[in-house]
Amino acid sequence: MFKAIRHYVQQSWLLLVSAFVFGLLLALANTAWSPRVQQNKKDKLNGLMKSLITDANRFEIVCEDVQVDIGRGKIVKTDVYKAVGADGNDAGFCFRAEGMGFADKIELVIGVDAAFERIAGYSVLASNETPGFGDRIKGDYFRRQFAGAPVMKLGLSKSGDACKIDNEVIAISGATVSSTAVVNVFNNYLEQVKERLKQKGLVR
Amino acid sequence: MADRTMTALDAVKGGLWTELPVLRLLLGMCPTLAVTTAVKPALTMGLSVLFVLFCSNIVVSFMRKLLKPHLRILMFTLTIATFVTIADLFLRAFVPRMSEMLGPYVPLIIVNCIIIARAEACASKNGIFVSAVDAISMGIGFTVVLCILAAVREMLAVGTVWDIPVLWKGFVPWAAMRMPVGAFITLGLMIGLVNFMTKTKAN
C-alpha cells in the first residue's frame, strides 16, 4: 500500500506542485484583472445601447432573465434595459439577442422605442460571419432597414427597395443566410420580450 | 537528456532565418492564416505567442532535469495553458478590441505547434539562457512574418496599413485578400520567395 503511494508521489509530485503553483498564478491574474474585464463588457454594451437610443442618458435593467425561445427548443435568457432620457422620461428599451448565423452564433443588441412599437436599430455585439459577405450585417445598408421598422413579424426579400422602411427587409446579396439569421433573431425576440414587458406593465 | 545541444547564436539564427517557424517549418499555420487580415491583430497575436513562448521555455528549461519522460507532454501543455490563459485575460482586460478581433485564436495558442515544438526541441534540452534566447528569436521570427503577411493583405484588401491609407484614391479593394484564399496565396508567395533566396544563396 505504502509502496504504491510512494510510487505515485514519486512519479507525479512535479505535476501536482506545478498544477498548484499555476492555479495560484491564474487565480491571482483573474482576481487582479476580472473587474476590468467586466467593466469593459459593461462599457461596450452601454456604448452600443447609447448608439441605438441617442436620447438616452442612462440605462437601467427593468426585466432580468427574460426567457426567450430561439427555436429548436432552445431557451435563452436576456436582460431588458430601459433607456432613460436626460429629462427623466423613458427613451426606449434595449436587450441582447442571439441566433445562429452562417459560421457561428450572432449576438446583437436590439433597441426599440419607448412604446415598443418601432425598432430603433441594432448593433452587432459578436459575430464570425464571412468577411466581405456575411459580415456586412454590421454595415449601414442592412442596419438602416431596421431603424424605424414596426415591431411585428419581419420578412426577408431578395430584391426590393432597401430605402423603404417597413416589415420587409432586403437581404444582403451573397449573404442570404446571415441576413435570414438577423431577421430570425428579431422575430424570435421582439414578440416574446414585448409580451414579458406587457406582463410587467412596462408597455401597453 | 544531455544539456547544451545548441548555442545562443544557433538559437538566434534558427528563429530568425534557418528555422523560421512559419516559412520554413510550416508551424503555426492556424493563426497565420486566420488573423492576418490586418496588421494590428497580427501584431497582437505575434506578441502573445512571443510572451507564451518565452515564459513556457523558461519554465520548461527550469524543470527539465525533473521531467519524467511519460509526463513530459502533460507538463508542457499545463505550462503553456497557464501562460495562454494569462495572455488571454490580459488582452480582455487591457486591449478588449484586439481580444474580440482575435476571438478563439488566443486560447488556441495552447495547441500552437511552435510552442510545443520549442519546449520539446530546445527548452527541455538546454539551459535557461539559451531557451530564453530561442523563445525570443522564434517569437520575433513568427511576429515579423505575421506582420508582413498581414500588411500585404490589409493593403490589397482595404488599401491601408495599420489603418493608414497607403494606396491611391479610387483603388478598388481586392475582397479576396480578406478571405482565406488571400492568406494562402500570399503565404505561398512568401514561402516561394524564401526558398528562392535560399536556393540562390546555395548556388
Chai-1 contact restraints between the chains, C-beta under 6 A:
chainA,res_idxA,chainB,res_idxB,connection_type,confidence,min_distance_angstrom,max_distance_angstrom,comment,restraint_id
A,L14,B,L66,contact,1.0,0.0,6.0,A-B,restraint_1
A,L15,B,L71,contact,1.0,0.0,6.0,A-B,restraint_2
A,S18,B,L78,contact,1.0,0.0,6.0,A-B,restraint_3
A,F22,B,T82,contact,1.0,0.0,6.0,A-B,restraint_4
A,L26,B,T85,contact,1.0,0.0,6.0,A-B,restraint_5
A,A29,B,I86,contact,1.0,0.0,6.0,A-B,restraint_6
A,A29,B,L89,contact,1.0,0.0,6.0,A-B,restraint_7
A,W33,B,L89,contact,1.0,0.0,6.0,A-B,restraint_8
A,W33,B,A93,contact,1.0,0.0,6.0,A-B,restraint_9
A,R36,B,A93,contact,1.0,0.0,6.0,A-B,restraint_10
A,V37,B,R92,contact,1.0,0.0,6.0,A-B,restraint_11
A,V37,B,A93,contact,1.0,0.0,6.0,A-B,restraint_12
A,N40,B,P96,contact,1.0,0.0,6.0,A-B,restraint_13
A,P131,B,R178,contact,1.0,0.0,6.0,A-B,restraint_14
A,P131,B,M179,contact,1.0,0.0,6.0,A-B,restraint_15
A,G132,B,A175,contact,1.0,0.0,6.0,A-B,restraint_16
A,G132,B,R178,contact,1.0,0.0,6.0,A-B,restraint_17
